[in-house]
Each structure stands twice: as structure tokens, then as C-alpha cells.
Amino acid sequence: MSRYFVPFQALRRQPTIVVDSMGLGAVLTLAHWRGAATPEALRDDTSAGSALRALHAPGTPGLEARAVTANHFDIDGFVGVWALLNPELALRHEPLLRLVATLGDFREIDWQHPLADHALQLVCWLNAEEKARFYEPFGAAARRRREDEASAEKFAWFLPRFGALLENPEIGRAAWEPEFARVKRAVAVMQGPDTTVRRYPAIGLTVVQTPEPVPYYALFGPSIGTDMVLSLYSGQRYEFEYKYTTWIDLESRPTLPRRPLAPLADRLNTLENSARRWTHDGITDTGPLLRLGGRTLSKAQRYADPDQRPVYASSIAPAELERELAAFFDADYAGIEPKKYWSWAEVKTLEVKR
């Protein structure tokens, strides 16, 4: 049986599998989004992982549908859609595809994995061609387009081409090499003597102290297994971020719920003596940032790498900032146990109670 991609608007015109999205009328949902109707046996950290699990379970109700869709284009969703359309090739390269989806969505990878460089090449190729031929992630609104409509053009271009890159990434070297080289240089810095990593397992925090902002694919590597990252750069420049791992339903491990960042920002502002103020995103943002404010960042800028946006100097010393942040979350998470499958309603109820 051959499957084919349809734009999201065509969801109800035929029995359709929905990947990395939710939509009324789907005969099968394969998504790690909170509250998604993914069958329990197919739950996975990534939506692509759920699609790959489905290929191992051909009797799954709804998998007989030939149409496949998603309401946006990103690496995880694309890999899931592509896998359903190319099941034999996908299963042959399953470990690689899982790395690609995880790196694309969570910005995490173990650089000791033998397929790590191949995964990075594929991710960089997808990123480069997406930006060159279409628009950057979260860039549809700035072009007065709906993502669920505009993304169909990306799927149409990438779906027939990805398989060749999967088996021979050299054919796309011209596209992927610039970002690949930039990330690998940053990884070398992260693994070198100028970088220090400290982990606070009880609160799920990784602190990375490194000279300059680096791409996420390098920055988040040491944070695997945790959900918050505090970046300490030279010149007393800082950013804190809740990772995407607490926006979705993570299958592999329990997590703590996101906590409102306003009280922490207020505390830091009492300590801050520069002209800038600590600002923060809401906890339902895909990757909320806490940082010293300047011009308000767009969603596309917040999603872009830290080395592609300004990071401002604080009057607070790095050791003091780290102590304040760790103490805040130690107190705020007291009495809260990690678990799987937090609903947003639970998170918001907990916010009100505390």
C-alpha cells in the first residue's frame, strides 16, 4: 500500500493520518503534543518516533489510511510523514531517523553516537534548504500566510528528495556544510577546557558556562535528561530557557511541570543594577526564555540560535545568578513530584495553588 501527503486543509476529504499535529477527523494521530490521541502503544518522545512505532505495528487501527498530513513543517513532523510514505527505507534507517527527529525538535544529541554527524548533516540540510527556498521556522506569519497552508509547499519539495540524502548525504554537502561546520566548531568549544557544565538533577537544570553564545545543537547536547538550561557567557551575559521537552508529552521519563517565571524575574530585577530589566515568556511558549530585555524578540528570533540574537550584560555576577536561580527552583518545586503526561490544566492549576 502506498501513502501520499495531503495539505492539512484536506484532512476531512479522505481517511487521513495526522502527524505531529492534532485535527478533528483524523483516523490516527501520531503526535507527542499534550493531549494528542496517540495510541498508548505508539507513544514516543518524538512524533517521528510514534510514526516509526506504527510501522512496527501494521495492525494499528487507522494505519490503513493512505493520506498523511501535518499542520506545520518542522524536522520531527517531516521525518514522521516521510517515514509513513517510505516505510521500508524508514525502518532500514530507523536509528538515524530517530536521532534526526530528536536533534531537530529537542536540539539534543550524544556526539559519541556513531551516527551523530550523519544526523547533523541531514538536519543542517533541511534547515538550509528550508530557509533558502521557503521561509524560516515560525516565519509564515511575517509573510501574511497561514503555516498550515504554506507548509504544504515545503512538504511537496522535501518529500521526494530526502531519501537520497538519507543514503548519501554528500549530494547535499553544499547546502549542509556551512551550518554543520559552525555547529561542530561550537561542539569543540563545548567539549573543551573553556566550558564548564554543572547539573542539578533534583530540579532538572543544566548550567553551561562557556565564553560565547553557541548554536542550540551544541548548547543542548550536555543537557540530555534535563529540562532547563542556564547559559552563562563571558561579560556577565546570561539566558535561561525551558526546553521543548516540557511542552510535549515526553514518553521516556517523568518531568517536572513548568513554573511561572515572573517571580524569578521579579527577584532578579531587585538585584539588577544595569539599565535593562529581566523579561520572560509565558510557560505555554514552546521554549520560554528568561533574559535581560532589549527589543522584543519575535517568535522566529526566539527559536533561532543564541548566537544569532543579542545577549545583554548584567550587573549580577555569574555565581550569584546561578545560586539565585537554583534556590528559586529548589523552593518552587518543593513537594512537586515528577511524572509523565502533565496536562496544561494541571500545570495551570498548580500555578494558581502555589
KOLDO-973741 format. One record per residue (C-alpha): residue number from 0; z, y, x; residue in one letter; chain. Coordinates in Angstrom, 1 decimal. Layout:
NODE	num	up	north	east	residuo	cadena
NODE	NUM	Z	Y	X	A	A
...
***
This chain:
NODE	num	up	north	east	residuo	cadena
NODE	0	0.0	0.0	0.0	M	A
NODE	1	-0.9	3.4	1.4	S	A
NODE	2	1.1	6.5	0.6	R	A
NODE	3	0.0	10.1	0.6	Y	A
NODE	4	1.6	13.6	0.8	F	A
NODE	5	1.6	15.9	-2.2	V	A
NODE	6	2.8	19.5	-2.4	P	A
NODE	7	6.3	19.9	-3.9	F	A
NODE	8	4.9	21.6	-7.0	Q	A
NODE	9	3.1	18.3	-7.8	A	A
NODE	10	6.4	16.4	-7.9	L	A
NODE	11	6.2	15.5	-11.6	R	A
NODE	12	2.5	14.8	-11.8	R	A
NODE	13	3.0	11.2	-10.5	Q	A
NODE	14	5.8	9.0	-9.4	P	A
NODE	15	7.0	10.7	-6.2	T	A
NODE	16	9.4	10.0	-3.3	I	A
NODE	17	11.3	13.2	-2.2	V	A
NODE	18	12.3	13.5	1.5	V	A
NODE	19	14.9	15.9	2.9	D	A
NODE	20	14.9	17.8	-0.4	S	A
NODE	21	16.1	17.4	-4.0	M	A
NODE	22	13.9	17.6	-7.0	G	A
NODE	23	14.2	16.6	-10.7	L	A
NODE	24	11.8	13.8	-11.4	G	A
NODE	25	11.9	12.1	-8.1	A	A
NODE	26	11.7	8.3	-8.3	V	A
NODE	27	13.5	8.0	-5.0	L	A
NODE	28	15.4	10.6	-2.9	T	A
NODE	29	15.8	10.2	0.8	L	A
NODE	30	17.8	13.2	1.9	A	A
NODE	31	21.1	13.9	3.7	H	A
NODE	32	21.7	17.0	1.7	W	A
NODE	33	25.0	17.3	0.0	R	A
NODE	34	24.9	15.8	-3.5	G	A
NODE	35	21.5	14.2	-2.9	A	A
NODE	36	20.8	11.0	-4.9	A	A
NODE	37	20.0	8.9	-1.8	T	A
NODE	38	20.8	5.3	-2.5	P	A
NODE	39	24.1	4.3	-0.8	E	A
NODE	40	22.5	1.6	1.4	A	A
NODE	41	19.9	4.2	2.7	L	A
NODE	42	22.3	7.0	3.6	R	A
NODE	43	21.9	8.2	7.2	D	A
NODE	44	22.8	11.2	9.4	D	A
NODE	45	19.2	12.4	9.1	T	A
NODE	46	16.7	12.3	6.2	S	A
NODE	47	14.2	10.7	8.5	A	A
NODE	48	16.9	8.0	9.2	G	A
NODE	49	17.1	7.3	5.5	S	A
NODE	50	13.3	7.0	5.3	A	A
NODE	51	13.4	4.5	8.2	L	A
NODE	52	16.1	2.6	6.5	R	A
NODE	53	14.0	2.4	3.4	A	A
NODE	54	11.1	0.9	5.4	L	A
NODE	55	13.5	-2.0	6.2	H	A
NODE	56	14.3	-2.4	2.5	A	A
NODE	57	10.9	-2.7	0.8	P	A
NODE	58	12.5	-3.8	-2.4	G	A
NODE	59	14.3	-0.4	-2.9	T	A
NODE	60	13.6	0.8	-6.4	P	A
NODE	61	11.1	3.7	-6.3	G	A
NODE	62	9.7	2.9	-2.9	L	A
NODE	63	6.7	1.5	-4.6	E	A
NODE	64	5.6	5.1	-5.4	A	A
NODE	65	2.6	6.2	-3.3	R	A
NODE	66	3.2	10.0	-3.4	A	A
NODE	67	5.6	11.6	-1.0	V	A
NODE	68	6.8	15.2	-0.8	T	A
NODE	69	9.3	17.7	0.6	A	A
NODE	70	10.1	21.3	-0.4	N	A
NODE	71	10.1	22.6	3.2	H	A
NODE	72	8.8	21.8	6.6	F	A
NODE	73	11.2	21.0	9.4	D	A
NODE	74	11.2	18.3	12.1	I	A
NODE	75	13.6	15.9	10.3	D	A
NODE	76	11.8	16.2	7.0	G	A
NODE	77	8.4	15.9	8.6	F	A
NODE	78	9.4	12.8	10.5	V	A
NODE	79	10.7	11.2	7.3	G	A
NODE	80	7.5	12.0	5.4	V	A
NODE	81	5.3	10.8	8.3	W	A
NODE	82	7.3	7.5	8.6	A	A
NODE	83	6.7	6.7	4.9	L	A
NODE	84	3.0	7.3	5.3	L	A
NODE	85	2.7	5.4	8.6	N	A
NODE	86	5.3	2.5	8.2	P	A
NODE	87	4.1	0.1	10.9	E	A
NODE	88	3.8	2.7	13.6	L	A
NODE	89	7.1	4.3	12.5	A	A
NODE	90	9.0	1.1	12.8	L	A
NODE	91	7.5	0.4	16.2	R	A
NODE	92	8.8	3.7	17.4	H	A
NODE	93	12.0	3.9	15.3	E	A
NODE	94	14.4	4.7	18.2	P	A
NODE	95	12.2	7.5	19.3	L	A
NODE	96	11.7	8.9	15.8	L	A
NODE	97	15.5	8.9	15.3	R	A
NODE	98	16.0	10.9	18.4	L	A
NODE	99	13.3	13.4	17.4	V	A
NODE	100	14.9	13.9	13.9	A	A
NODE	101	18.4	14.3	15.3	T	A
NODE	102	17.2	16.7	18.0	L	A
NODE	103	15.2	18.7	15.5	G	A
NODE	104	18.0	19.0	13.0	D	A
NODE	105	21.2	18.9	14.9	F	A
NODE	106	19.9	20.2	18.3	R	A
NODE	107	21.8	17.2	19.8	E	A
NODE	108	20.6	14.6	22.3	I	A
NODE	109	22.0	12.4	25.0	D	A
NODE	110	20.0	13.3	28.1	W	A
NODE	111	20.7	9.9	29.7	Q	A
NODE	112	18.8	8.2	26.9	H	A
NODE	113	15.5	6.8	28.4	P	A
NODE	114	13.5	8.3	25.5	L	A
NODE	115	15.2	11.7	25.7	A	A
NODE	116	12.3	13.5	27.5	D	A
NODE	117	9.7	12.0	25.1	H	A
NODE	118	11.7	13.1	22.1	A	A
NODE	119	12.0	16.6	23.6	L	A
NODE	120	8.2	16.7	24.2	Q	A
NODE	121	7.5	15.9	20.6	L	A
NODE	122	10.0	18.4	19.2	V	A
NODE	123	8.6	21.1	21.5	C	A
NODE	124	5.0	20.2	20.4	W	A
NODE	125	6.0	20.5	16.8	L	A
NODE	126	7.7	23.8	17.4	N	A
NODE	127	4.9	25.3	19.4	A	A
NODE	128	2.1	24.3	17.1	E	A
NODE	129	4.1	25.4	14.0	E	A
NODE	130	4.6	28.9	15.4	K	A
NODE	131	1.1	29.3	16.8	A	A
NODE	132	-0.8	28.0	13.7	R	A
NODE	133	1.6	29.0	10.9	F	A
NODE	134	4.9	30.7	11.0	Y	A
NODE	135	8.4	30.1	12.5	E	A
NODE	136	11.1	28.3	10.6	P	A
NODE	137	12.5	30.4	7.7	F	A
NODE	138	9.6	32.8	8.2	G	A
NODE	139	7.9	32.3	4.9	A	A
NODE	140	9.9	35.0	3.0	A	A
NODE	141	8.8	37.7	5.5	A	A
NODE	142	5.2	36.8	4.7	R	A
NODE	143	5.9	37.0	1.0	R	A
NODE	144	5.3	33.3	0.5	R	A
NODE	145	7.4	30.5	-1.0	R	A
NODE	146	8.4	27.9	1.5	E	A
NODE	147	7.8	25.0	-0.9	D	A
NODE	148	4.2	26.2	-1.3	E	A
NODE	149	3.4	27.4	2.2	A	A
NODE	150	4.9	24.4	3.9	S	A
NODE	151	2.2	22.1	2.4	A	A
NODE	152	-0.3	23.6	4.8	E	A
NODE	153	1.9	22.6	7.7	K	A
NODE	154	2.2	19.0	6.5	F	A
NODE	155	-1.6	18.8	6.0	A	A
NODE	156	-2.2	19.8	9.6	W	A
NODE	157	0.5	17.8	11.3	F	A
NODE	158	0.5	14.5	9.4	L	A
NODE	159	-2.9	13.3	10.7	P	A
NODE	160	-2.1	14.4	14.3	R	A
NODE	161	1.4	13.3	15.0	F	A
NODE	162	0.8	9.6	15.6	G	A
NODE	163	-1.5	10.3	18.6	A	A
NODE	164	1.2	12.4	20.2	L	A
NODE	165	3.9	9.8	19.5	L	A
NODE	166	1.9	7.3	21.5	E	A
NODE	167	0.6	9.6	24.2	N	A
NODE	168	2.4	13.0	24.4	P	A
NODE	169	0.2	14.0	27.4	E	A
NODE	170	-2.6	15.0	25.0	I	A
NODE	171	-0.4	17.8	23.7	G	A
NODE	172	1.0	18.9	27.0	R	A
NODE	173	-0.5	22.4	26.9	A	A
NODE	174	1.5	23.1	23.7	A	A
NODE	175	4.8	21.5	24.5	W	A
NODE	176	5.2	22.1	28.2	E	A
NODE	177	6.4	25.8	28.2	P	A
NODE	178	9.4	25.1	25.8	E	A
NODE	179	10.0	21.7	27.4	F	A
NODE	180	10.3	23.3	30.9	A	A
NODE	181	12.6	26.1	29.5	R	A
NODE	182	14.9	23.6	27.9	V	A
NODE	183	15.0	21.3	31.0	K	A
NODE	184	15.9	24.3	33.2	R	A
NODE	185	18.7	25.1	30.8	A	A
NODE	186	19.9	21.4	30.8	V	A
NODE	187	20.1	21.5	34.6	A	A
NODE	188	22.4	24.6	34.3	V	A
NODE	189	24.5	22.9	31.6	M	A
NODE	190	25.0	19.9	33.9	Q	A
NODE	191	25.6	22.0	37.0	G	A
NODE	192	28.7	23.4	38.6	P	A
NODE	193	28.4	26.8	36.8	D	A
NODE	194	29.0	25.3	33.4	T	A
NODE	195	32.4	24.0	32.1	T	A
NODE	196	32.8	22.1	28.8	V	A
NODE	197	36.1	21.7	27.0	R	A
NODE	198	36.6	19.7	23.8	R	A
NODE	199	39.3	20.0	21.2	Y	A
NODE	200	38.8	16.7	19.3	P	A
NODE	201	41.5	17.3	16.6	A	A
NODE	202	39.6	20.3	15.2	I	A
NODE	203	36.1	19.2	16.2	G	A
NODE	204	35.5	22.1	18.6	L	A
NODE	205	33.4	22.1	21.8	T	A
NODE	206	33.8	25.1	24.1	V	A
NODE	207	30.9	25.7	26.5	V	A
NODE	208	31.4	28.2	29.3	Q	A
NODE	209	28.1	28.9	31.1	T	A
NODE	210	26.5	32.1	32.7	P	A
NODE	211	23.8	32.9	30.2	E	A
NODE	212	22.7	32.0	26.7	P	A
NODE	213	20.5	28.9	26.6	V	A
NODE	214	18.3	27.1	24.1	P	A
NODE	215	20.1	25.1	21.4	Y	A
NODE	216	18.6	21.9	22.6	Y	A
NODE	217	20.5	22.4	25.9	A	A
NODE	218	23.6	24.1	24.5	L	A
NODE	219	24.5	21.5	21.8	F	A
NODE	220	24.0	18.4	24.0	G	A
NODE	221	27.6	18.3	25.1	P	A
NODE	222	28.8	18.9	21.6	S	A
NODE	223	27.8	15.5	20.2	I	A
NODE	224	30.6	14.2	17.9	G	A
NODE	225	32.0	17.7	17.2	T	A
NODE	226	31.0	20.3	14.6	D	A
NODE	227	31.9	23.7	16.1	M	A
NODE	228	30.7	25.3	19.3	V	A
NODE	229	32.2	28.3	21.0	L	A
NODE	230	29.9	29.7	23.7	S	A
NODE	231	31.4	31.8	26.4	L	A
NODE	232	28.9	33.7	28.5	Y	A
NODE	233	29.3	35.9	31.6	S	A
NODE	234	30.2	39.5	30.9	G	A
NODE	235	32.6	38.5	28.1	Q	A
NODE	236	29.7	37.7	25.7	R	A
NODE	237	30.5	35.2	23.0	Y	A
NODE	238	29.2	33.3	20.0	E	A
NODE	239	30.9	30.8	17.7	F	A
NODE	240	28.9	28.5	15.4	E	A
NODE	241	29.5	25.9	12.8	Y	A
NODE	242	26.9	23.2	13.4	K	A
NODE	243	24.5	21.9	10.8	Y	A
NODE	244	26.4	18.6	10.9	T	A
NODE	245	28.9	20.1	8.4	T	A
NODE	246	26.2	21.4	6.0	W	A
NODE	247	24.8	18.0	5.2	I	A
NODE	248	26.4	14.6	4.3	D	A
NODE	249	26.9	13.1	7.7	L	A
NODE	250	27.0	9.3	7.5	E	A
NODE	251	28.1	8.2	10.9	S	A
NODE	252	31.6	9.8	11.0	R	A
NODE	253	34.0	11.8	8.9	P	A
NODE	254	34.2	15.6	9.3	T	A
NODE	255	36.5	18.4	8.6	L	A
NODE	256	35.3	20.9	5.9	P	A
NODE	257	34.1	24.3	6.9	R	A
NODE	258	36.7	27.0	6.7	R	A
NODE	259	36.1	30.7	5.8	P	A
NODE	260	35.5	32.8	9.0	L	A
NODE	261	36.7	36.1	7.5	A	A
NODE	262	40.4	35.7	8.5	P	A
NODE	263	39.3	34.8	12.1	L	A
NODE	264	37.0	37.8	12.3	A	A
NODE	265	39.8	40.0	11.0	D	A
NODE	266	42.2	38.7	13.7	R	A
NODE	267	39.6	39.2	16.4	L	A
NODE	268	38.9	42.7	15.2	N	A
NODE	269	42.6	43.6	15.7	T	A
NODE	270	42.1	42.6	19.3	L	A
NODE	271	38.7	44.1	19.9	E	A
NODE	272	38.6	47.5	21.7	N	A
NODE	273	34.9	47.9	22.0	S	A
NODE	274	32.7	49.9	19.6	A	A
NODE	275	31.5	46.7	17.9	R	A
NODE	276	33.1	44.6	15.2	R	A
NODE	277	33.2	40.8	14.7	W	A
NODE	278	30.9	39.7	11.9	T	A
NODE	279	30.3	36.3	10.4	H	A
NODE	280	28.0	34.4	8.0	D	A
NODE	281	29.2	32.6	4.9	G	A
NODE	282	30.2	29.0	5.1	I	A
NODE	283	27.3	27.8	3.0	T	A
NODE	284	24.8	29.1	5.5	D	A
NODE	285	23.1	26.2	7.4	T	A
NODE	286	24.6	27.4	10.7	G	A
NODE	287	27.2	30.2	10.2	P	A
NODE	288	27.7	32.4	13.3	L	A
NODE	289	30.7	34.5	14.3	L	A
NODE	290	29.7	37.1	16.8	R	A
NODE	291	30.0	40.8	17.7	L	A
NODE	292	27.7	42.7	15.4	G	A
NODE	293	24.7	44.8	16.1	G	A
NODE	294	21.6	45.0	14.0	R	A
NODE	295	21.9	42.4	11.2	T	A
NODE	296	20.1	39.2	12.2	L	A
NODE	297	17.5	37.7	9.8	S	A
NODE	298	17.8	34.0	9.0	K	A
NODE	299	14.9	33.3	11.3	A	A
NODE	300	16.7	35.2	14.1	Q	A
NODE	301	19.9	33.3	13.5	R	A
NODE	302	18.0	30.0	13.6	Y	A
NODE	303	16.3	30.9	16.8	A	A
NODE	304	17.8	30.1	20.2	D	A
NODE	305	20.8	32.1	21.5	P	A
NODE	306	18.7	33.2	24.5	D	A
NODE	307	16.3	34.9	22.0	Q	A
NODE	308	18.8	37.3	20.4	R	A
NODE	309	21.2	39.9	21.8	P	A
NODE	310	24.8	38.7	22.5	V	A
NODE	311	27.1	41.6	23.0	Y	A
NODE	312	30.0	42.2	25.4	A	A
NODE	313	33.6	42.0	24.0	S	A
NODE	314	36.8	43.6	25.3	S	A
NODE	315	38.6	40.3	24.8	I	A
NODE	316	38.9	38.1	27.8	A	A
NODE	317	37.4	34.6	27.5	P	A
NODE	318	40.6	32.7	27.9	A	A
NODE	319	42.3	34.8	25.2	E	A
NODE	320	39.4	34.4	22.8	L	A
NODE	321	39.4	30.6	23.3	E	A
NODE	322	43.2	30.5	22.7	R	A
NODE	323	42.9	32.6	19.6	E	A
NODE	324	40.1	30.5	18.1	L	A
NODE	325	41.7	27.2	18.9	A	A
NODE	326	45.0	28.4	17.5	A	A
NODE	327	43.3	29.6	14.3	F	A
NODE	328	41.6	26.3	13.6	F	A
NODE	329	44.7	24.3	14.6	D	A
NODE	330	46.7	26.2	11.9	A	A
NODE	331	43.9	26.3	9.3	D	A
NODE	332	43.1	22.6	9.5	Y	A
NODE	333	46.8	21.5	9.4	A	A
NODE	334	47.2	19.0	6.6	G	A
NODE	335	43.5	18.5	6.1	I	A
NODE	336	42.1	15.1	6.9	E	A
NODE	337	38.5	14.4	8.0	P	A
NODE	338	36.4	12.5	5.5	K	A
NODE	339	32.8	11.8	4.6	K	A
NODE	340	30.9	13.4	1.8	Y	A
NODE	341	32.7	16.7	1.1	W	A
NODE	342	31.2	18.4	-1.9	S	A
NODE	343	30.7	22.2	-1.8	W	A
NODE	344	33.0	22.3	-4.8	A	A
NODE	345	35.8	20.6	-2.8	E	A
NODE	346	35.2	22.9	0.1	V	A
NODE	347	35.4	26.0	-2.1	K	A
NODE	348	38.4	24.7	-4.0	T	A
NODE	349	40.2	24.0	-0.7	L	A
NODE	350	39.3	27.6	0.4	E	A
NODE	351	41.0	29.0	-2.7	V	A
NODE	352	44.1	26.9	-2.3	K	A
NODE	353	44.7	27.9	1.2	R	A
***
